[in-house]
């Protein structure tokens, strides 16, 4: 399965966009052969999200758009970014594929999160680079120098 900024595609099939929540849930249900656990998750500012959880994937839906977090491979399923980065890829591979440092969670001077697939979003303003257009990207969590999760929905123009 290939994960992009716009959606997910299975076996080189059609892209299922993140704003097609029903299609996305159906695709993952078909892929895993099981329906997700569904729950409500409290968000910031008294908001609520619907969470769809499979063993290795969580889809969070706010309004009419889903974001994904992939934290483990599933039997027979390999998740990759459009740049070819998968769970288990080395930090060096991600950087060679165009990833950039994003956030050093533990303050040791080495980014624990990388961003990849960056693209500008017209009509937005970056909160991290004043005067620049905002960008969106996939977030790669790095644990012990390898990619341990991939998340969609990363950007530098929206606050919590």
Chimera marker file (.cmm) of the C-alpha trace (Angstrom):
<marker_set name="trace">
<marker id="1" x="0.000" y="0.000" z="0.000" r="1" g="1" b="0" radius="0.5"/>
<marker id="2" x="1.343" y="3.411" z="-0.976" r="1" g="1" b="0" radius="0.5"/>
<marker id="3" x="0.580" y="6.348" z="1.304" r="1" g="1" b="0" radius="0.5"/>
<marker id="4" x="0.688" y="9.851" z="-0.174" r="1" g="1" b="0" radius="0.5"/>
<marker id="5" x="-0.348" y="13.342" z="0.853" r="1" g="1" b="0" radius="0.5"/>
<marker id="6" x="-3.677" y="12.829" z="-0.897" r="1" g="1" b="0" radius="0.5"/>
<marker id="7" x="-4.684" y="9.280" z="-0.018" r="1" g="1" b="0" radius="0.5"/>
<marker id="8" x="-3.762" y="5.613" z="-0.181" r="1" g="1" b="0" radius="0.5"/>
<marker id="9" x="-3.644" y="3.065" z="-2.987" r="1" g="1" b="0" radius="0.5"/>
<marker id="10" x="-3.499" y="-0.709" z="-2.798" r="1" g="1" b="0" radius="0.5"/>
<marker id="11" x="-1.495" y="-2.768" z="-5.300" r="1" g="1" b="0" radius="0.5"/>
<marker id="12" x="-1.118" y="0.103" z="-7.787" r="1" g="1" b="0" radius="0.5"/>
<marker id="13" x="-4.895" y="0.558" z="-7.748" r="1" g="1" b="0" radius="0.5"/>
<marker id="14" x="-6.788" y="3.809" z="-7.767" r="1" g="1" b="0" radius="0.5"/>
<marker id="15" x="-5.992" y="6.384" z="-5.120" r="1" g="1" b="0" radius="0.5"/>
<marker id="16" x="-8.571" y="6.503" z="-2.341" r="1" g="1" b="0" radius="0.5"/>
<marker id="17" x="-8.480" y="10.117" z="-1.141" r="1" g="1" b="0" radius="0.5"/>
<marker id="18" x="-8.447" y="10.999" z="2.539" r="1" g="1" b="0" radius="0.5"/>
<marker id="19" x="-11.702" y="12.916" z="2.094" r="1" g="1" b="0" radius="0.5"/>
<marker id="20" x="-13.449" y="9.696" z="0.989" r="1" g="1" b="0" radius="0.5"/>
<marker id="21" x="-13.700" y="8.318" z="4.514" r="1" g="1" b="0" radius="0.5"/>
<marker id="22" x="-16.127" y="5.524" z="3.614" r="1" g="1" b="0" radius="0.5"/>
<marker id="23" x="-13.906" y="4.433" z="0.712" r="1" g="1" b="0" radius="0.5"/>
<marker id="24" x="-10.798" y="4.562" z="2.879" r="1" g="1" b="0" radius="0.5"/>
<marker id="25" x="-12.400" y="2.489" z="5.656" r="1" g="1" b="0" radius="0.5"/>
<marker id="26" x="-13.679" y="-0.006" z="3.064" r="1" g="1" b="0" radius="0.5"/>
<marker id="27" x="-10.203" y="-0.267" z="1.475" r="1" g="1" b="0" radius="0.5"/>
<marker id="28" x="-8.517" y="-1.009" z="4.792" r="1" g="1" b="0" radius="0.5"/>
<marker id="29" x="-11.301" y="-3.390" z="5.806" r="1" g="1" b="0" radius="0.5"/>
<marker id="30" x="-10.794" y="-5.301" z="2.536" r="1" g="1" b="0" radius="0.5"/>
<marker id="31" x="-7.015" y="-5.184" z="2.947" r="1" g="1" b="0" radius="0.5"/>
<marker id="32" x="-7.048" y="-6.556" z="6.493" r="1" g="1" b="0" radius="0.5"/>
<marker id="33" x="-10.114" y="-8.790" z="6.115" r="1" g="1" b="0" radius="0.5"/>
<marker id="34" x="-11.657" y="-7.366" z="9.265" r="1" g="1" b="0" radius="0.5"/>
<marker id="35" x="-13.734" y="-4.367" z="10.244" r="1" g="1" b="0" radius="0.5"/>
<marker id="36" x="-12.044" y="-1.731" z="12.403" r="1" g="1" b="0" radius="0.5"/>
<marker id="37" x="-12.748" y="-0.978" z="16.020" r="1" g="1" b="0" radius="0.5"/>
<marker id="38" x="-14.570" y="2.350" z="16.020" r="1" g="1" b="0" radius="0.5"/>
<marker id="39" x="-14.420" y="4.859" z="18.876" r="1" g="1" b="0" radius="0.5"/>
<marker id="40" x="-14.653" y="8.542" z="19.675" r="1" g="1" b="0" radius="0.5"/>
<marker id="41" x="-11.468" y="10.392" z="20.611" r="1" g="1" b="0" radius="0.5"/>
<marker id="42" x="-11.482" y="13.781" z="22.323" r="1" g="1" b="0" radius="0.5"/>
<marker id="43" x="-9.590" y="16.463" z="20.432" r="1" g="1" b="0" radius="0.5"/>
<marker id="44" x="-8.462" y="19.992" z="21.230" r="1" g="1" b="0" radius="0.5"/>
<marker id="45" x="-10.928" y="22.825" z="21.819" r="1" g="1" b="0" radius="0.5"/>
<marker id="46" x="-13.765" y="20.457" z="22.804" r="1" g="1" b="0" radius="0.5"/>
<marker id="47" x="-13.665" y="18.712" z="19.422" r="1" g="1" b="0" radius="0.5"/>
<marker id="48" x="-14.136" y="14.995" z="18.860" r="1" g="1" b="0" radius="0.5"/>
<marker id="49" x="-12.746" y="12.645" z="16.248" r="1" g="1" b="0" radius="0.5"/>
<marker id="50" x="-13.928" y="9.259" z="15.080" r="1" g="1" b="0" radius="0.5"/>
<marker id="51" x="-11.154" y="6.687" z="15.269" r="1" g="1" b="0" radius="0.5"/>
<marker id="52" x="-11.059" y="3.557" z="13.126" r="1" g="1" b="0" radius="0.5"/>
<marker id="53" x="-8.471" y="1.111" z="14.430" r="1" g="1" b="0" radius="0.5"/>
<marker id="54" x="-7.066" y="-1.995" z="12.839" r="1" g="1" b="0" radius="0.5"/>
<marker id="55" x="-4.090" y="-3.812" z="14.402" r="1" g="1" b="0" radius="0.5"/>
<marker id="56" x="-1.462" y="-1.612" z="12.722" r="1" g="1" b="0" radius="0.5"/>
<marker id="57" x="-3.379" y="1.364" z="11.314" r="1" g="1" b="0" radius="0.5"/>
<marker id="58" x="-5.420" y="4.143" z="12.884" r="1" g="1" b="0" radius="0.5"/>
<marker id="59" x="-7.586" y="6.451" z="10.816" r="1" g="1" b="0" radius="0.5"/>
<marker id="60" x="-8.735" y="9.579" z="12.660" r="1" g="1" b="0" radius="0.5"/>
<marker id="61" x="-11.598" y="11.493" z="11.072" r="1" g="1" b="0" radius="0.5"/>
<marker id="62" x="-12.200" y="15.161" z="11.738" r="1" g="1" b="0" radius="0.5"/>
<marker id="63" x="-15.151" y="16.599" z="9.859" r="1" g="1" b="0" radius="0.5"/>
<marker id="64" x="-14.942" y="14.786" z="6.527" r="1" g="1" b="0" radius="0.5"/>
<marker id="65" x="-11.205" y="14.044" z="6.186" r="1" g="1" b="0" radius="0.5"/>
<marker id="66" x="-9.141" y="11.187" z="7.573" r="1" g="1" b="0" radius="0.5"/>
<marker id="67" x="-5.542" y="11.128" z="8.685" r="1" g="1" b="0" radius="0.5"/>
<marker id="68" x="-3.629" y="7.866" z="9.038" r="1" g="1" b="0" radius="0.5"/>
<marker id="69" x="-1.010" y="6.591" z="11.410" r="1" g="1" b="0" radius="0.5"/>
<marker id="70" x="0.672" y="3.338" z="10.450" r="1" g="1" b="0" radius="0.5"/>
<marker id="71" x="2.700" y="1.836" z="13.262" r="1" g="1" b="0" radius="0.5"/>
<marker id="72" x="3.347" y="-1.754" z="12.214" r="1" g="1" b="0" radius="0.5"/>
<marker id="73" x="3.346" y="-3.925" z="9.143" r="1" g="1" b="0" radius="0.5"/>
<marker id="74" x="0.469" y="-6.343" z="8.754" r="1" g="1" b="0" radius="0.5"/>
<marker id="75" x="0.872" y="-9.889" z="7.450" r="1" g="1" b="0" radius="0.5"/>
<marker id="76" x="1.283" y="-9.641" z="3.686" r="1" g="1" b="0" radius="0.5"/>
<marker id="77" x="1.006" y="-5.823" z="3.650" r="1" g="1" b="0" radius="0.5"/>
<marker id="78" x="3.879" y="-3.408" z="3.134" r="1" g="1" b="0" radius="0.5"/>
<marker id="79" x="3.206" y="0.299" z="3.613" r="1" g="1" b="0" radius="0.5"/>
<marker id="80" x="5.445" y="2.737" z="1.751" r="1" g="1" b="0" radius="0.5"/>
<marker id="81" x="5.477" y="6.423" z="1.011" r="1" g="1" b="0" radius="0.5"/>
<marker id="82" x="5.584" y="7.620" z="-2.595" r="1" g="1" b="0" radius="0.5"/>
<marker id="83" x="9.319" y="8.103" z="-2.021" r="1" g="1" b="0" radius="0.5"/>
<marker id="84" x="9.739" y="4.383" z="-1.206" r="1" g="1" b="0" radius="0.5"/>
<marker id="85" x="10.194" y="4.785" z="2.554" r="1" g="1" b="0" radius="0.5"/>
<marker id="86" x="8.626" y="2.016" z="4.643" r="1" g="1" b="0" radius="0.5"/>
<marker id="87" x="8.431" y="1.036" z="8.267" r="1" g="1" b="0" radius="0.5"/>
<marker id="88" x="11.894" y="-0.228" z="9.135" r="1" g="1" b="0" radius="0.5"/>
<marker id="89" x="13.683" y="2.045" z="6.646" r="1" g="1" b="0" radius="0.5"/>
<marker id="90" x="16.830" y="3.603" z="8.065" r="1" g="1" b="0" radius="0.5"/>
<marker id="91" x="16.989" y="7.317" z="8.893" r="1" g="1" b="0" radius="0.5"/>
<marker id="92" x="19.719" y="7.651" z="6.245" r="1" g="1" b="0" radius="0.5"/>
<marker id="93" x="17.413" y="6.140" z="3.596" r="1" g="1" b="0" radius="0.5"/>
<marker id="94" x="14.656" y="8.596" z="4.501" r="1" g="1" b="0" radius="0.5"/>
<marker id="95" x="17.043" y="11.546" z="4.343" r="1" g="1" b="0" radius="0.5"/>
<marker id="96" x="18.402" y="10.337" z="0.992" r="1" g="1" b="0" radius="0.5"/>
<marker id="97" x="14.792" y="10.176" z="-0.278" r="1" g="1" b="0" radius="0.5"/>
<marker id="98" x="14.258" y="13.849" z="0.575" r="1" g="1" b="0" radius="0.5"/>
<marker id="99" x="13.121" y="13.752" z="4.206" r="1" g="1" b="0" radius="0.5"/>
<marker id="100" x="14.059" y="16.673" z="6.467" r="1" g="1" b="0" radius="0.5"/>
<marker id="101" x="14.357" y="17.034" z="10.226" r="1" g="1" b="0" radius="0.5"/>
<marker id="102" x="11.075" y="18.077" z="11.812" r="1" g="1" b="0" radius="0.5"/>
<marker id="103" x="11.112" y="17.720" z="15.611" r="1" g="1" b="0" radius="0.5"/>
<marker id="104" x="13.546" y="16.610" z="18.302" r="1" g="1" b="0" radius="0.5"/>
<marker id="105" x="11.122" y="15.303" z="20.934" r="1" g="1" b="0" radius="0.5"/>
<marker id="106" x="13.713" y="14.332" z="23.553" r="1" g="1" b="0" radius="0.5"/>
<marker id="107" x="16.089" y="17.279" z="23.102" r="1" g="1" b="0" radius="0.5"/>
<marker id="108" x="19.179" y="15.206" z="22.283" r="1" g="1" b="0" radius="0.5"/>
<marker id="109" x="19.935" y="17.188" z="19.108" r="1" g="1" b="0" radius="0.5"/>
<marker id="110" x="18.761" y="14.422" z="16.752" r="1" g="1" b="0" radius="0.5"/>
<marker id="111" x="15.305" y="14.701" z="15.177" r="1" g="1" b="0" radius="0.5"/>
<marker id="112" x="12.879" y="12.040" z="16.375" r="1" g="1" b="0" radius="0.5"/>
<marker id="113" x="10.475" y="13.015" z="13.602" r="1" g="1" b="0" radius="0.5"/>
<marker id="114" x="11.203" y="13.685" z="9.937" r="1" g="1" b="0" radius="0.5"/>
<marker id="115" x="8.948" y="15.145" z="7.275" r="1" g="1" b="0" radius="0.5"/>
<marker id="116" x="8.833" y="13.864" z="3.715" r="1" g="1" b="0" radius="0.5"/>
<marker id="117" x="6.923" y="14.691" z="0.540" r="1" g="1" b="0" radius="0.5"/>
<marker id="118" x="6.667" y="18.381" z="1.360" r="1" g="1" b="0" radius="0.5"/>
<marker id="119" x="4.497" y="20.565" z="-0.848" r="1" g="1" b="0" radius="0.5"/>
<marker id="120" x="3.225" y="24.109" z="-0.566" r="1" g="1" b="0" radius="0.5"/>
<marker id="121" x="-0.438" y="24.734" z="0.190" r="1" g="1" b="0" radius="0.5"/>
<marker id="122" x="-1.544" y="27.961" z="-1.509" r="1" g="1" b="0" radius="0.5"/>
<marker id="123" x="-3.471" y="30.346" z="0.704" r="1" g="1" b="0" radius="0.5"/>
<marker id="124" x="-1.700" y="29.282" z="3.905" r="1" g="1" b="0" radius="0.5"/>
<marker id="125" x="1.064" y="30.902" z="5.938" r="1" g="1" b="0" radius="0.5"/>
<marker id="126" x="3.832" y="28.891" z="7.568" r="1" g="1" b="0" radius="0.5"/>
<marker id="127" x="3.904" y="29.204" z="11.352" r="1" g="1" b="0" radius="0.5"/>
<marker id="128" x="7.550" y="28.097" z="11.440" r="1" g="1" b="0" radius="0.5"/>
<marker id="129" x="8.896" y="30.191" z="8.551" r="1" g="1" b="0" radius="0.5"/>
<marker id="130" x="7.309" y="33.663" z="8.764" r="1" g="1" b="0" radius="0.5"/>
<marker id="131" x="6.324" y="35.055" z="5.367" r="1" g="1" b="0" radius="0.5"/>
<marker id="132" x="6.504" y="31.674" z="3.622" r="1" g="1" b="0" radius="0.5"/>
<marker id="133" x="3.628" y="29.660" z="2.191" r="1" g="1" b="0" radius="0.5"/>
<marker id="134" x="2.648" y="26.754" z="4.439" r="1" g="1" b="0" radius="0.5"/>
<marker id="135" x="3.618" y="23.193" z="3.576" r="1" g="1" b="0" radius="0.5"/>
<marker id="136" x="2.063" y="19.818" z="4.146" r="1" g="1" b="0" radius="0.5"/>
<marker id="137" x="3.958" y="16.543" z="4.482" r="1" g="1" b="0" radius="0.5"/>
<marker id="138" x="4.018" y="12.986" z="5.803" r="1" g="1" b="0" radius="0.5"/>
<marker id="139" x="5.582" y="12.545" z="9.232" r="1" g="1" b="0" radius="0.5"/>
<marker id="140" x="8.084" y="9.747" z="9.860" r="1" g="1" b="0" radius="0.5"/>
<marker id="141" x="8.661" y="8.804" z="13.493" r="1" g="1" b="0" radius="0.5"/>
<marker id="142" x="12.221" y="7.583" z="14.028" r="1" g="1" b="0" radius="0.5"/>
<marker id="143" x="13.001" y="5.093" z="16.785" r="1" g="1" b="0" radius="0.5"/>
<marker id="144" x="16.524" y="3.670" z="17.161" r="1" g="1" b="0" radius="0.5"/>
<marker id="145" x="17.438" y="5.246" z="13.791" r="1" g="1" b="0" radius="0.5"/>
<marker id="146" x="14.653" y="3.498" z="11.823" r="1" g="1" b="0" radius="0.5"/>
<marker id="147" x="11.171" y="4.561" z="10.716" r="1" g="1" b="0" radius="0.5"/>
<marker id="148" x="8.724" y="3.241" z="13.321" r="1" g="1" b="0" radius="0.5"/>
<marker id="149" x="5.548" y="4.960" z="12.090" r="1" g="1" b="0" radius="0.5"/>
<marker id="150" x="4.231" y="7.007" z="9.189" r="1" g="1" b="0" radius="0.5"/>
<marker id="151" x="1.501" y="9.610" z="9.670" r="1" g="1" b="0" radius="0.5"/>
<marker id="152" x="-0.435" y="11.743" z="7.228" r="1" g="1" b="0" radius="0.5"/>
<marker id="153" x="-1.768" y="15.231" z="7.807" r="1" g="1" b="0" radius="0.5"/>
<marker id="154" x="1.462" y="16.941" z="8.889" r="1" g="1" b="0" radius="0.5"/>
<marker id="155" x="1.757" y="20.643" z="8.134" r="1" g="1" b="0" radius="0.5"/>
<marker id="156" x="3.386" y="23.833" z="9.350" r="1" g="1" b="0" radius="0.5"/>
<marker id="157" x="0.394" y="26.149" z="8.972" r="1" g="1" b="0" radius="0.5"/>
<marker id="158" x="-2.223" y="24.939" z="11.444" r="1" g="1" b="0" radius="0.5"/>
<marker id="159" x="-2.088" y="25.030" z="15.185" r="1" g="1" b="0" radius="0.5"/>
<marker id="160" x="-3.311" y="22.307" z="17.522" r="1" g="1" b="0" radius="0.5"/>
<link id1="1" id2="2" r="1" g="1" b="0" radius="0.2"/>
<link id1="2" id2="3" r="1" g="1" b="0" radius="0.2"/>
<link id1="3" id2="4" r="1" g="1" b="0" radius="0.2"/>
<link id1="4" id2="5" r="1" g="1" b="0" radius="0.2"/>
<link id1="5" id2="6" r="1" g="1" b="0" radius="0.2"/>
<link id1="6" id2="7" r="1" g="1" b="0" radius="0.2"/>
<link id1="7" id2="8" r="1" g="1" b="0" radius="0.2"/>
<link id1="8" id2="9" r="1" g="1" b="0" radius="0.2"/>
<link id1="9" id2="10" r="1" g="1" b="0" radius="0.2"/>
<link id1="10" id2="11" r="1" g="1" b="0" radius="0.2"/>
<link id1="11" id2="12" r="1" g="1" b="0" radius="0.2"/>
<link id1="12" id2="13" r="1" g="1" b="0" radius="0.2"/>
<link id1="13" id2="14" r="1" g="1" b="0" radius="0.2"/>
<link id1="14" id2="15" r="1" g="1" b="0" radius="0.2"/>
<link id1="15" id2="16" r="1" g="1" b="0" radius="0.2"/>
<link id1="16" id2="17" r="1" g="1" b="0" radius="0.2"/>
<link id1="17" id2="18" r="1" g="1" b="0" radius="0.2"/>
<link id1="18" id2="19" r="1" g="1" b="0" radius="0.2"/>
<link id1="19" id2="20" r="1" g="1" b="0" radius="0.2"/>
<link id1="20" id2="21" r="1" g="1" b="0" radius="0.2"/>
<link id1="21" id2="22" r="1" g="1" b="0" radius="0.2"/>
<link id1="22" id2="23" r="1" g="1" b="0" radius="0.2"/>
<link id1="23" id2="24" r="1" g="1" b="0" radius="0.2"/>
<link id1="24" id2="25" r="1" g="1" b="0" radius="0.2"/>
<link id1="25" id2="26" r="1" g="1" b="0" radius="0.2"/>
<link id1="26" id2="27" r="1" g="1" b="0" radius="0.2"/>
<link id1="27" id2="28" r="1" g="1" b="0" radius="0.2"/>
<link id1="28" id2="29" r="1" g="1" b="0" radius="0.2"/>
<link id1="29" id2="30" r="1" g="1" b="0" radius="0.2"/>
<link id1="30" id2="31" r="1" g="1" b="0" radius="0.2"/>
<link id1="31" id2="32" r="1" g="1" b="0" radius="0.2"/>
<link id1="32" id2="33" r="1" g="1" b="0" radius="0.2"/>
<link id1="33" id2="34" r="1" g="1" b="0" radius="0.2"/>
<link id1="34" id2="35" r="1" g="1" b="0" radius="0.2"/>
<link id1="35" id2="36" r="1" g="1" b="0" radius="0.2"/>
<link id1="36" id2="37" r="1" g="1" b="0" radius="0.2"/>
<link id1="37" id2="38" r="1" g="1" b="0" radius="0.2"/>
<link id1="38" id2="39" r="1" g="1" b="0" radius="0.2"/>
<link id1="39" id2="40" r="1" g="1" b="0" radius="0.2"/>
<link id1="40" id2="41" r="1" g="1" b="0" radius="0.2"/>
<link id1="41" id2="42" r="1" g="1" b="0" radius="0.2"/>
<link id1="42" id2="43" r="1" g="1" b="0" radius="0.2"/>
<link id1="43" id2="44" r="1" g="1" b="0" radius="0.2"/>
<link id1="44" id2="45" r="1" g="1" b="0" radius="0.2"/>
<link id1="45" id2="46" r="1" g="1" b="0" radius="0.2"/>
<link id1="46" id2="47" r="1" g="1" b="0" radius="0.2"/>
<link id1="47" id2="48" r="1" g="1" b="0" radius="0.2"/>
<link id1="48" id2="49" r="1" g="1" b="0" radius="0.2"/>
<link id1="49" id2="50" r="1" g="1" b="0" radius="0.2"/>
<link id1="50" id2="51" r="1" g="1" b="0" radius="0.2"/>
<link id1="51" id2="52" r="1" g="1" b="0" radius="0.2"/>
<link id1="52" id2="53" r="1" g="1" b="0" radius="0.2"/>
<link id1="53" id2="54" r="1" g="1" b="0" radius="0.2"/>
<link id1="54" id2="55" r="1" g="1" b="0" radius="0.2"/>
<link id1="55" id2="56" r="1" g="1" b="0" radius="0.2"/>
<link id1="56" id2="57" r="1" g="1" b="0" radius="0.2"/>
<link id1="57" id2="58" r="1" g="1" b="0" radius="0.2"/>
<link id1="58" id2="59" r="1" g="1" b="0" radius="0.2"/>
<link id1="59" id2="60" r="1" g="1" b="0" radius="0.2"/>
<link id1="60" id2="61" r="1" g="1" b="0" radius="0.2"/>
<link id1="61" id2="62" r="1" g="1" b="0" radius="0.2"/>
<link id1="62" id2="63" r="1" g="1" b="0" radius="0.2"/>
<link id1="63" id2="64" r="1" g="1" b="0" radius="0.2"/>
<link id1="64" id2="65" r="1" g="1" b="0" radius="0.2"/>
<link id1="65" id2="66" r="1" g="1" b="0" radius="0.2"/>
<link id1="66" id2="67" r="1" g="1" b="0" radius="0.2"/>
<link id1="67" id2="68" r="1" g="1" b="0" radius="0.2"/>
<link id1="68" id2="69" r="1" g="1" b="0" radius="0.2"/>
<link id1="69" id2="70" r="1" g="1" b="0" radius="0.2"/>
<link id1="70" id2="71" r="1" g="1" b="0" radius="0.2"/>
<link id1="71" id2="72" r="1" g="1" b="0" radius="0.2"/>
<link id1="72" id2="73" r="1" g="1" b="0" radius="0.2"/>
<link id1="73" id2="74" r="1" g="1" b="0" radius="0.2"/>
<link id1="74" id2="75" r="1" g="1" b="0" radius="0.2"/>
<link id1="75" id2="76" r="1" g="1" b="0" radius="0.2"/>
<link id1="76" id2="77" r="1" g="1" b="0" radius="0.2"/>
<link id1="77" id2="78" r="1" g="1" b="0" radius="0.2"/>
<link id1="78" id2="79" r="1" g="1" b="0" radius="0.2"/>
<link id1="79" id2="80" r="1" g="1" b="0" radius="0.2"/>
<link id1="80" id2="81" r="1" g="1" b="0" radius="0.2"/>
<link id1="81" id2="82" r="1" g="1" b="0" radius="0.2"/>
<link id1="82" id2="83" r="1" g="1" b="0" radius="0.2"/>
<link id1="83" id2="84" r="1" g="1" b="0" radius="0.2"/>
<link id1="84" id2="85" r="1" g="1" b="0" radius="0.2"/>
<link id1="85" id2="86" r="1" g="1" b="0" radius="0.2"/>
<link id1="86" id2="87" r="1" g="1" b="0" radius="0.2"/>
<link id1="87" id2="88" r="1" g="1" b="0" radius="0.2"/>
<link id1="88" id2="89" r="1" g="1" b="0" radius="0.2"/>
<link id1="89" id2="90" r="1" g="1" b="0" radius="0.2"/>
<link id1="90" id2="91" r="1" g="1" b="0" radius="0.2"/>
<link id1="91" id2="92" r="1" g="1" b="0" radius="0.2"/>
<link id1="92" id2="93" r="1" g="1" b="0" radius="0.2"/>
<link id1="93" id2="94" r="1" g="1" b="0" radius="0.2"/>
<link id1="94" id2="95" r="1" g="1" b="0" radius="0.2"/>
<link id1="95" id2="96" r="1" g="1" b="0" radius="0.2"/>
<link id1="96" id2="97" r="1" g="1" b="0" radius="0.2"/>
<link id1="97" id2="98" r="1" g="1" b="0" radius="0.2"/>
<link id1="98" id2="99" r="1" g="1" b="0" radius="0.2"/>
<link id1="99" id2="100" r="1" g="1" b="0" radius="0.2"/>
<link id1="100" id2="101" r="1" g="1" b="0" radius="0.2"/>
<link id1="101" id2="102" r="1" g="1" b="0" radius="0.2"/>
<link id1="102" id2="103" r="1" g="1" b="0" radius="0.2"/>
<link id1="103" id2="104" r="1" g="1" b="0" radius="0.2"/>
<link id1="104" id2="105" r="1" g="1" b="0" radius="0.2"/>
<link id1="105" id2="106" r="1" g="1" b="0" radius="0.2"/>
<link id1="106" id2="107" r="1" g="1" b="0" radius="0.2"/>
<link id1="107" id2="108" r="1" g="1" b="0" radius="0.2"/>
<link id1="108" id2="109" r="1" g="1" b="0" radius="0.2"/>
<link id1="109" id2="110" r="1" g="1" b="0" radius="0.2"/>
<link id1="110" id2="111" r="1" g="1" b="0" radius="0.2"/>
<link id1="111" id2="112" r="1" g="1" b="0" radius="0.2"/>
<link id1="112" id2="113" r="1" g="1" b="0" radius="0.2"/>
<link id1="113" id2="114" r="1" g="1" b="0" radius="0.2"/>
<link id1="114" id2="115" r="1" g="1" b="0" radius="0.2"/>
<link id1="115" id2="116" r="1" g="1" b="0" radius="0.2"/>
<link id1="116" id2="117" r="1" g="1" b="0" radius="0.2"/>
<link id1="117" id2="118" r="1" g="1" b="0" radius="0.2"/>
<link id1="118" id2="119" r="1" g="1" b="0" radius="0.2"/>
<link id1="119" id2="120" r="1" g="1" b="0" radius="0.2"/>
<link id1="120" id2="121" r="1" g="1" b="0" radius="0.2"/>
<link id1="121" id2="122" r="1" g="1" b="0" radius="0.2"/>
<link id1="122" id2="123" r="1" g="1" b="0" radius="0.2"/>
<link id1="123" id2="124" r="1" g="1" b="0" radius="0.2"/>
<link id1="124" id2="125" r="1" g="1" b="0" radius="0.2"/>
<link id1="125" id2="126" r="1" g="1" b="0" radius="0.2"/>
<link id1="126" id2="127" r="1" g="1" b="0" radius="0.2"/>
<link id1="127" id2="128" r="1" g="1" b="0" radius="0.2"/>
<link id1="128" id2="129" r="1" g="1" b="0" radius="0.2"/>
<link id1="129" id2="130" r="1" g="1" b="0" radius="0.2"/>
<link id1="130" id2="131" r="1" g="1" b="0" radius="0.2"/>
<link id1="131" id2="132" r="1" g="1" b="0" radius="0.2"/>
<link id1="132" id2="133" r="1" g="1" b="0" radius="0.2"/>
<link id1="133" id2="134" r="1" g="1" b="0" radius="0.2"/>
<link id1="134" id2="135" r="1" g="1" b="0" radius="0.2"/>
<link id1="135" id2="136" r="1" g="1" b="0" radius="0.2"/>
<link id1="136" id2="137" r="1" g="1" b="0" radius="0.2"/>
<link id1="137" id2="138" r="1" g="1" b="0" radius="0.2"/>
<link id1="138" id2="139" r="1" g="1" b="0" radius="0.2"/>
<link id1="139" id2="140" r="1" g="1" b="0" radius="0.2"/>
<link id1="140" id2="141" r="1" g="1" b="0" radius="0.2"/>
<link id1="141" id2="142" r="1" g="1" b="0" radius="0.2"/>
<link id1="142" id2="143" r="1" g="1" b="0" radius="0.2"/>
<link id1="143" id2="144" r="1" g="1" b="0" radius="0.2"/>
<link id1="144" id2="145" r="1" g="1" b="0" radius="0.2"/>
<link id1="145" id2="146" r="1" g="1" b="0" radius="0.2"/>
<link id1="146" id2="147" r="1" g="1" b="0" radius="0.2"/>
<link id1="147" id2="148" r="1" g="1" b="0" radius="0.2"/>
<link id1="148" id2="149" r="1" g="1" b="0" radius="0.2"/>
<link id1="149" id2="150" r="1" g="1" b="0" radius="0.2"/>
<link id1="150" id2="151" r="1" g="1" b="0" radius="0.2"/>
<link id1="151" id2="152" r="1" g="1" b="0" radius="0.2"/>
<link id1="152" id2="153" r="1" g="1" b="0" radius="0.2"/>
<link id1="153" id2="154" r="1" g="1" b="0" radius="0.2"/>
<link id1="154" id2="155" r="1" g="1" b="0" radius="0.2"/>
<link id1="155" id2="156" r="1" g="1" b="0" radius="0.2"/>
<link id1="156" id2="157" r="1" g="1" b="0" radius="0.2"/>
<link id1="157" id2="158" r="1" g="1" b="0" radius="0.2"/>
<link id1="158" id2="159" r="1" g="1" b="0" radius="0.2"/>
<link id1="159" id2="160" r="1" g="1" b="0" radius="0.2"/>
</marker_set>
